[in-house]
Amino acid sequence: MVETLAGCMFEDIQYADIQVEAAVGRGTFGVVFKAVWKGKDVAIKTIESDNERNAFLVELRQLSRVNHSNIVKLYGFCDNPVSI
């Protein structure tokens, strides 16, 4: 479960609403998948263990505060499985 982060604007997305297509990469804090959500091509990043939860929350907080054409747009998060 992801706790509410003060001052952060993003949507609570139901994982069932996402059509996951394929894994495209693996990083330090999880796996990235290509997916479709509300008719848009999106990237979904999932964490693989509870040890990655704090890094996930930091990334969620940082992405929720920026809006720039050179930075990936955060649409929201899922809490089961934990994903952005």
C-alpha positions as CSV (number, residue, x, y, z in Angstrom):
1,M,0.0,0.0,0.0
2,V,1.4,3.4,-0.9
3,E,0.9,6.1,1.7
4,T,-0.5,9.5,0.8
5,L,2.2,12.0,0.0
6,A,1.4,15.6,1.0
7,G,1.4,18.0,-1.9
8,C,1.6,15.3,-4.6
9,M,-0.9,15.3,-7.4
10,F,-1.5,12.0,-9.2
11,E,-4.2,9.4,-9.8
12,D,-4.8,6.2,-8.0
13,I,-4.9,3.8,-10.9
14,Q,-6.4,0.3,-10.9
15,Y,-4.0,-2.3,-12.3
16,A,-6.9,-4.0,-14.1
17,D,-7.3,-0.9,-16.2
18,I,-3.8,-1.3,-17.6
19,Q,-3.0,-3.6,-20.6
20,V,0.6,-4.7,-19.9
21,E,2.4,-5.7,-23.2
22,A,6.0,-6.5,-22.6
23,A,9.0,-5.9,-20.3
24,V,11.4,-3.3,-21.8
25,G,14.0,-3.0,-19.1
26,R,15.2,-3.6,-15.6
27,G,16.7,-1.1,-13.3
28,T,18.0,-0.7,-9.8
29,F,14.5,-0.2,-8.4
30,G,12.3,-2.5,-10.5
31,V,11.1,-3.6,-13.9
32,V,9.7,-1.3,-16.7
33,F,6.9,-2.6,-18.9
34,K,5.3,-1.2,-22.1
35,A,1.6,-0.9,-21.6
36,V,-1.6,0.9,-22.7
37,W,-3.8,2.9,-20.2
38,K,-6.9,4.8,-21.3
39,G,-5.8,4.4,-24.9
40,K,-2.3,5.9,-24.3
41,D,1.0,4.1,-24.6
42,V,2.6,4.3,-21.2
43,A,5.5,2.8,-19.3
44,I,4.8,1.0,-16.0
45,K,7.5,0.6,-13.4
46,T,7.0,-2.1,-10.8
47,I,9.0,-2.8,-7.7
48,E,10.2,-6.3,-7.0
49,S,10.6,-6.3,-3.2
50,D,9.6,-4.4,-0.1
51,N,13.3,-3.2,0.1
52,E,12.6,-1.0,-2.9
53,R,9.6,0.7,-1.4
54,N,11.4,3.7,0.0
55,A,13.2,4.4,-3.3
56,F,9.8,4.0,-5.0
57,L,8.2,6.6,-2.7
58,V,11.0,9.0,-3.4
59,E,10.6,8.6,-7.1
60,L,6.8,9.0,-6.9
61,R,7.2,12.2,-4.9
62,Q,9.8,13.7,-7.3
63,L,7.9,12.8,-10.5
64,S,4.7,14.2,-9.1
65,R,6.2,17.6,-8.7
66,V,7.6,18.1,-12.2
67,N,6.1,18.9,-15.6
68,H,8.6,19.1,-18.4
69,S,8.8,17.8,-21.9
70,N,12.2,16.1,-21.2
71,I,10.9,14.2,-18.1
72,V,8.6,11.2,-18.1
73,K,5.1,12.3,-17.1
74,L,3.6,10.6,-14.0
75,Y,-0.1,9.8,-14.5
76,G,-0.5,7.9,-11.3
77,F,0.3,4.8,-9.3
78,C,-1.1,1.4,-8.4
79,D,-0.9,-0.1,-5.0
80,N,-1.4,-3.7,-6.0
81,P,1.1,-4.5,-7.4
82,V,3.0,-1.4,-6.4
83,S,3.7,0.5,-9.7
84,I,4.0,3.9,-11.3
